[in-house]
């Protein structure tokens, strides 16, 4: 192994103007690489620390969809069950049709939610969501907001296209209904505790806030300005637990989770949170031609979309390095998660920068390629 080029690249990232970043790589439950660069504060006086915390935003989806796969494995729900079996508000959905709406042609299913083919959108100011937040004096729960979303017309009939959306937020409410537990409690009992994850939270507690790396906003003129540590657009209320974007955590907890999934769903001490068969299903391509065309607009070259994750489906003609079947996702503050079950390999990259498209188009694929290069693998 030789990760010198990966280290050089990680060291170059702060020169772009971002404060700092951190990268960890595990294989077979062992840390084979860890390196950080830059600073954890806006003044750039404090070097990045190993236990810094970050808003994970859409990397939260990995935990939410893992939880759903656990319940499917246990036979407590099925991929093609109607969402209305668990959330009755989803029984009579409508779809936009020009200036009017019409009844949906088919039921929305768990599969539709997980594969972002539900017809939901990512409008954080949907009228019925705004209304329930106001009605509850900003105390609306995960279930109440999910039910409010059911009153909004869908963008298309379930299953007809791919649209990144609040689908996994609704999935969190389904998990509550199926398990009979608050979403955070389910995650704690079935993922965090077995794996020994001690940081993961939907709440920015004083302790987590003290450890938080500065979050910055990227602007079109390539400047970066500090943001409020509490700034997470997806925290509608203190009682709302966003399955799509609500978690905060540190690199250790993230790479520990990813490592377990990469190693057949088992922790270093043998705690099994998901079977290899379910991991394979989780990462299996779910998109037909029309949905794939919509997903391709995201420029995740070489990938399609599974049950809540990007999934590597081709190596050509893209070049680069990697492994067929590698999967994962990323987050709105540029975090990046990679899981390779074939090589029992996982990687997590933490950065805390919003609206920085360059990270997804350039930094993330470059990091992936340099991980495989460092291993001496062409994929």
N, C-alpha and C positions, 0 to 999 in steps of 0.2 A: 504494500500500500504506500502511496505517495500522494498526499493531499496538499503539496506545496502550491500548486496552481489554484486550488480552491481557496487556500488561505490568502494568497495574493489578491484574488478577486473579492473576497469578503472585505479585506483591508481597503480595497478601492471604493467601496460603496459609499462611505461617508463623504468622499470627495464630491459626490453628486449634490451634496447639500443636506442630506438627511443626518440627524444627530448620531444614530448608532444602529447596530444590528447584531444578531447572535445566531449561531448555526450549530446544530447538533446532529450527528449521524450515529445510528446504532446498527449493529448486525448481530443476530443470534444473542440478543439480550446484553450485548457488551457495547459500551461506548467506544467507537473507533475514531471519532472526531468531535471536537468542540472548540469553537473559536468565536470570539466577538471582536468588534471594532467600533471605534467611536465612543460616544458619550450617552449617558442616560438622562441628562438634563439639558434644558434649552440654552443655558449659558456655556455648555460644553466644558464643564470643569470636573465632572464626575464620570469616570470611565464606566462603560456598561458592566453591570454586575450579573452574576450567574443566576440570581434569584429575582431579577426584575420581573414585573408582571406586565401583561399586555392585554388590551381588549382583543379578543380573538375574532370578533365579528363572524364571518361565515365559516371559519374553521369550527365554530360551534356545531355546524351541521353534521360534522363527522360523529360527534357524540350523540346527537339526536337520532340520526339514521342507524347508528350502531344499536341504540336502545330499541328502536323499532324492529331491527333484525333479531334481537334477543327475544322479543315477544312473539315474533313470527316463528322462530325456532321452537319456542315452547308451545306452539299451537294455540296461543291466546288470541291471535288475529291472523288474517291471511292477506297476501298482497292484493288480491282481487276482491276483497270485501269492500262494499260501499262505505264511504266515510260516514254516511248517515246511520250505519249500524251502531256507531259509537258517539257521534255528534248529530243528534236528530235535526239540528238546524240546517244540515246539509241535504235534507230530503228533497226539497223543491227548488233547485238552483235555476238561475236565469243566465242568459248569455246575451251580450251586446249584439244588436242587429241593426246597423245603421243608427238612426236616431231613436230607436226603440229597443226593447228587450223581448226575448222569447224564452220559453222553457228550454232547458238543456236537453239535448237529444239522448244523453245517457248519464248514468250515475257517476259521480266522482269516486274513485277508488283509492285505497292506500297506495297502490302502485303509481297512480297519477300524482299523488302528493310527493312521493319520494323521488320520482323521476322528473319533477318540474313540468309535468304535462297536465296539470290540473285545470288550467285556464285562469287561475288566480294571477294577480299582478303584484308589484312591489310598491303600491301607492300607500305611503305611510300616513297620508292624510285623507284616507277614504272616509266619506261622510258618516257612515255608520260606526266606524271606529272612533272618529272624533266625538260622535254623539255619546257613545257608551263611556268614553273617558270623562266627558263633561258630566254625564248623568251620575256617575259613581264618584265624582269629585276627585278624579285622578287616582282611584283605588281599584280600577278594573283588573280582574284576574286573567290569567292565560286563557281559561275557558271562555270567559265573557267576551274577550276580544276576538277569539276564534269564531264564536257564534255571530258576532257582529259582521265579520268578514263574509259569512255565508249570505248576508243580505245584499251584498254588492254583486252586480252582474259580472259574469266571467268574460274574459277576453275572447274565448273560443270554447267549443265543446270539449269536455275532458277527453284527453287522449289524442287530440288532433294536432297538437303542436308542442313545441318546447318554449317556455317562457320562465325565466328566472323570477322568483316570486316569494311571497310569504307562505308558500306551501309547507315548509318545515316548521314554521310557527304553528300552523294548524296541526301538523303532525305531533307537536309537543302536547297539544290539547288531547289528541287521540290517545297518546301514551298515558296521560293522566286518567282518561276514561277507562282504558283497558286495565291499567294496574291498580286503580283506586288510590293512587298516591299523587302528591304534588310532584310536578315534573322534576324539580331539583332533588327531592327525596328519592325518587326512582333512580336518578343518575348516581346519587351518592351511594345507595345500597348495592347497585348492580354493576357499576363501573368504577367509581372513585375508590370505594373501600377495598374491593378485591385487588386493585392495582396499587393501592397505597398513594393515591393522589390527594394531596392536602391543600392545594391552592385553589382549585376550580370553584368558581362561584358566579352567580348572577348578580351579586351585590358587591359594589366597590366599598368594602369595609375600610375603616381607617388603616388597618394593618396592610391590606393590599394596596391602598392608595399610597402609603408611604414607600412601598416597593415599586410603584409604577414608573416605567420608563416614560419620558415625556412623549406625548402624542402631538404630532404636528400636521398641519394642512399644507399640501402642495398646491401652488397656484400656477396659472398658465405662463407666467413670466419666470418659472423655475425658481421661485422663492418659496421658503417654508416658514410658516408662523406657528407658534405654540398654540395648543388648544387646551380647553378646560379638561382636567383629568376625568371628570364625570361625563364628558361628552360622548354619548353613545345614542345615535338617532333611534335605535331600536328598543330602547327602554321606555316604553309608553307610560308605565306607571311603576311604583315600587313593588306592586304585587304581580307584575307581568314578567314571565320568564320566557324570553325569546329563544325558541329552539333553533331559529335561523341565524341569530347574530348576537346573543346576549351574554356569552361567557367571558370571563376574565381568567387568566391563568399564567403560569410561568413555563419556561422552556422544558424544565425537568418533567413536569406533569404531562406536557404534550408529547414529548418524545417517549416517555414511558408507555403512554396509551398507544401510540403509533407502533412502537416496538412489539407490544403484545399482539396487535392485529397482524403485523408482518410475520410473526412467529406462530401462526396457526391459531391465534386468538387466546394464547396462553401467556401468563406473566412469567417472570424469571423464576418464581417459586411455585409454578404449576397451577395457578388460579386460572381456570378456563372461563372467559367471558363470552366467547362466541366460537362456534365450530368452524373448521376450515371450509366445510361445504357452504355454510352461510356467508362466509367472507367472499367466497367465489361468486355466490349469487348477488351479494351486495354490490360487487364491482362489475357485474355483467352488463353489457351494453343494453340499454332500454329504448333507444331511439330509432325510429323508422326514418325513411328518406326526408320527409318534410321537417320533422323535428330536428334531424341531424343538420339540415341546412341552417336552421335557426341557431342551433348550438355553435356551428362553425363560425358564426359572426363574432363569437367570443375570442377567436384566434388561439384557442388551446390546441395548437397544431399537433396532430397525431392522436388526438383523444376524441372520444365520444363521452356520453353521460350515462351513468348507471343509476343505482338507487340512492342518489344523493352525493355522488362522487364523479369526478372526471375519471375516465378509464382509458388506458393506452390501448389503442386498437390497430395501430399501424406504425411501422418504422420507416417506411418509404412513401414518397420520395423526400422525406424531410431531412434525412441525415441525422447527425447528432447521436447521442448515446441514450441507452435506456433499456427497458425490459417490457415486453408485451405483458399486459395484465397489471402493470404498476398503476396505482390509483391514489386518489387523495383529493384535496381541495385547497382553497386559499381564503384570505379574508380581506375586508375593506381597508385594513391598515397594513396590507402587504405581507401578512404572515403566509407561510407556504408549508403544506404538509404533504409528504410523499410516503407511500407504503408499497413495498415490493415483496409480495408473499413468496415469489419464486426463490429469491436470494435472501429471504429473511432480513431484509434491509429496510430501514426507515430513516427519514430525515425531517427535521423541522427547522424552519428559518423564521426568526422573529424580527419584525421591524414595526414601527409605530407611526406610519405615514399614511394619511388619507388622500384620496384622489390622485394617486401616482401611477398612472397607467403603465409607465415604463417598467415598473416592477414585474407586472404580469407578462408583458410582451418580451422582455429581455432578461431581467434578473433571474426570475424563477427557472426558465428553461436552461439558462447558463449554469445555475447552481446544480440542477439535476445532472447535466452533462459532466460537470466537474466532479461530482460525487462518483459517477461510474468510471470516469477517467482515473480518479484516485485509487479506485479498487482494481484498476488494470483490466476493466471490462468494457467491451464495445456494446454490451447489451445483447 
